[in-house]
């Protein structure tokens, strides 16, 4: 059994009880190429989404397929127009 490691600044109940290790290919929407470490900062690290639940502020959004990420990107662009 592996021991999960998380940053010390994570809230006490994060990750929640029962969380498990996982391995998968995921897709993330970023602002452009090339990628940088900042593309993977959490809301906590950026100091944003201050009213969101603390544990959710410590995660990042990813998608399990390119098509789902592209769909979300298109939805976000429509909401800006």
C-alpha positions as CSV (number, residue, x, y, z in Angstrom):
1,X,0.0,0.0,0.0
2,X,1.4,3.4,-0.9
3,X,1.4,6.4,1.4
4,X,-0.2,9.5,-0.1
5,X,1.8,12.7,0.3
6,X,0.1,16.1,0.2
7,X,1.5,19.6,1.0
8,X,1.5,20.7,4.6
9,X,-0.8,23.7,3.8
10,X,-3.7,21.4,2.7
11,X,-6.6,21.8,5.1
12,X,-6.8,19.1,7.8
13,X,-9.7,17.2,6.2
14,X,-8.1,17.3,2.7
15,X,-8.0,15.0,1.0
16,X,-11.2,13.5,2.4
17,X,-11.2,10.1,4.2
18,X,-11.2,7.3,1.7
19,X,-9.1,9.1,-0.9
20,X,-6.9,6.8,-2.9
21,X,-4.0,6.9,-5.2
22,X,-4.8,7.0,-8.9
23,X,-3.0,7.0,-12.2
24,X,-4.6,8.2,-15.5
25,X,-4.1,10.4,-18.5
26,X,-5.9,13.7,-17.9
27,X,-6.3,17.0,-19.8
28,X,-6.1,20.5,-18.4
29,X,-7.2,23.7,-20.0
30,X,-4.3,26.2,-19.9
31,X,-3.7,29.7,-21.3
32,X,-1.2,28.6,-24.0
33,X,2.0,27.0,-24.9
34,X,4.5,26.4,-23.6
35,X,3.2,25.1,-20.2
36,X,4.5,26.6,-17.0
37,X,4.2,25.6,-13.4
38,X,1.7,28.5,-13.0
39,X,-0.7,26.6,-15.2
40,X,-1.1,24.0,-12.4
41,X,-1.4,26.4,-9.4
42,X,-4.5,25.9,-7.2
43,X,-6.9,28.6,-6.2
44,X,-5.3,28.4,-2.8
45,X,-1.8,29.2,-4.3
46,X,-3.3,32.0,-6.4
47,X,-5.3,33.5,-3.5
48,X,-8.5,33.2,-5.5
49,X,-12.0,31.6,-5.0
50,X,-11.8,32.7,-1.4
51,X,-15.4,31.6,-0.7
52,X,-15.0,28.1,-2.1
53,X,-14.7,25.2,0.3
54,X,-11.1,25.0,1.5
55,X,-10.4,21.5,0.1
56,X,-11.7,22.4,-3.3
57,X,-9.4,25.4,-3.4
58,X,-6.5,23.0,-3.1
59,X,-7.3,21.0,-6.3
60,X,-7.2,21.7,-10.0
61,X,-9.7,20.9,-12.7
62,X,-8.8,18.2,-15.1
63,X,-10.8,16.2,-17.7
64,X,-10.6,12.5,-18.6
65,X,-10.7,13.2,-22.3
66,X,-9.6,15.8,-24.8
67,X,-13.1,16.1,-26.1
68,X,-14.5,16.9,-22.6
69,X,-11.8,19.6,-22.1
70,X,-12.6,21.1,-25.5
71,X,-16.3,21.1,-24.7
72,X,-15.7,23.0,-21.4
73,X,-13.4,25.4,-23.2
74,X,-16.1,26.1,-25.8
75,X,-18.8,26.6,-23.0
76,X,-16.5,29.1,-21.2
77,X,-15.9,31.1,-24.4
78,X,-19.7,31.3,-25.0
79,X,-20.2,32.7,-21.5
80,X,-17.8,35.5,-22.1
81,X,-19.4,36.7,-25.3
